[in-house]
Amino acid sequence: SGTALAVAEGIITAIVAVITITVMTFFMLLEGPSMIDRFLAQLPPSSASRWRRILNQIYLTVGGYVSGALLIAVVAGLGSSLLLWLLGVPYAFALGLLVALLDLVPLAGATIAAILVSTIAFLDSVPIGIVVLAYFIVYQQVENHVLYPLVYSRTVELSPLVILVAVLIGASLAGILGALAAIPVAGTIQVLVREWLEYRREAVVATGPAP
């Protein structure tokens, strides 16, 4: 019972963290343009245009990550809801919503959702449980190797390798919260590095080649 309570507490904590971060990010994206304008108003005009470009790119990166995560979660939730409904599993759409929420958690979320839903399906019927478990195993492979790289490479413009390394580093440093923040942080770092290199190239062109 102690182990079950610990697992349940961890799942509830993960769901609350995901919902909290999603809501906060949503409101930050809504207030993003006005926050950028207030920040740029404090800068000298000579550097305001460069910082506006940098901040706009970071804003688009974070927004792309949120939209990509929501898209993947919706696909996971709808697919599992449809399967459970066709198999006659009780509370199919509620379980699909749970899958969508947990799928927002990188790395562990989809696995936790698969374990929970498969267990409920096994309680309903062993053959149905086997079908549901097989579905989640196949779907997770598709999500990890097709959906994640395809969606995030377009919305955040990061390579699949960078996304994987960023999520692993974030998860090892700060757990679920680190995994959630890893992709937008990696995208922000990419924007800053790209702008720094562009600044260096402009400086070299302005001063002329070294003797």
MIVO-329923 format. One record per residue (C-alpha): x, y, z. Coordinates in steps of 0.5 Angstrom, whole numbers, plus 2048, in hexadecimal, padded with zeros to 3 digits. Example, Ala and Ser with C-alpha at 12.3 -4.5 7.8 and 13.67 -1.06 7.14 Angstrom:
% residues 2
8197F7810
81B7FE80E
% end
This chain:
% residues 211
800800800
806805801
8098047FB
8028057F7
80180B7FB
80880E7F9
80680C7F2
80080F7F2
8038157F5
8088167F0
8038157EA
7FF81B7EE
80581F7EF
80781E7E7
8008207E5
7FF8267E9
8068287E7
8048287E0
7FE82B7E0
8018317E4
8078327DF
8028327DA
7FE8377DC
80383B7DE
80783B7D8
80083C7D4
7FF8437D8
8078447D7
8068447CF
7FF8487D0
80384D7D3
80A84C7CF
8098527CA
8088577CF
80D8557D4
8128557CE
81085C7CD
81185E7D4
81885B7D4
81A85F7CE
8178657D0
81D8657D5
8228647D0
8268697CC
82386A7C4
82A8677C2
8298607C5
8228607C5
82185D7BE
8268577BF
8228557C6
81C8567C3
81E8517BE
82184C7C3
81B84C7C8
81684B7C2
81A8457C0
81A8437C7
8128447C8
8118407C1
81583A7C4
81183A7CA
80B83A7C7
80D8357C2
80F8307C7
8088317CB
8048307C4
80882A7C3
8078277CA
8008287C9
7FF8257C2
80381F7C4
7FF81E7CB
7F881F7C7
7FA81A7C2
7FC8157C8
7F58177CB
7F18167C5
7F48107C3
7F480C7CA
7ED80F7CB
7EA80C7C4
7EE8057C5
7EB8047CC
7E48067CA
7E48017C4
7E67FC7C9
7E17FE7CE
7E58007D4
7E28047D9
7E380B7DA
7E780B7D3
7E78137D2
7E98147D9
7EF80F7D8
7F08137D2
7F081A7D5
7F58177DA
7FA8147D5
7FA81B7D2
7FC81E7D8
8018197DA
8048197D3
8068217D4
80B81E7D9
81181C7D5
8148157D5
8108127DB
8098157DA
8078117D4
80A80A7D8
80680C7DE
80080D7DA
8018067D6
8028037DD
7FC8067E0
7F78057DA
7F97FE7D8
7F87FC7E0
7F17FE7DF
7F07FB7D9
7F37F47DC
7EE7F57E2
7E87F57DC
7EB7F07D8
7F17EC7D7
7F17EC7CF
7EF7F37CF
7F57F57D4
7FA7F17CF
7F77F57C9
7F87FC7CD
7FF7FA7D0
8017F97C9
7FE7FF7C6
8028037CB
8088007CA
8088017C2
8058087C3
80B80A7C8
8108087C2
80C80C7BD
80C8127C2
8138127C4
8168117BD
8118147B8
80C8197BC
81181C7C1
81781E7BB
81281F7B6
80E8247BA
8138287BE
8188287B8
81382C7B5
8108307BB
8178317BF
81C8307B9
82082C7BD
8238257BA
82081F7BD
82781D7C1
8278247C4
8208237C7
82281C7C9
82881F7CD
8258257D0
81F8217D3
82481C7D6
8288217D9
8228257DB
81F81F7DE
82681D7E2
8278247E5
81F8257E7
81B81F7E6
8148217E2
8158287E3
81C8287DF
8198237DA
8138287D9
81882E7D8
81D82B7D4
81B82C7CD
8198337CE
8208357D2
8248317CC
8208357C7
82183C7CB
82983A7CB
8298387C4
82683F7C2
82B8437C7
83183F7C3
82E8407BC
82E8487BE
8348487C1
8388457BB
83484A7B7
8368507BB
83D84D7BA
83D84D7B3
83A8547B2
8408567B7
8458537B2
8428567AC
84185D7AF
84985D7B1
84B85A7AB
8508537AB
8558537B0
85C8547AD
% end
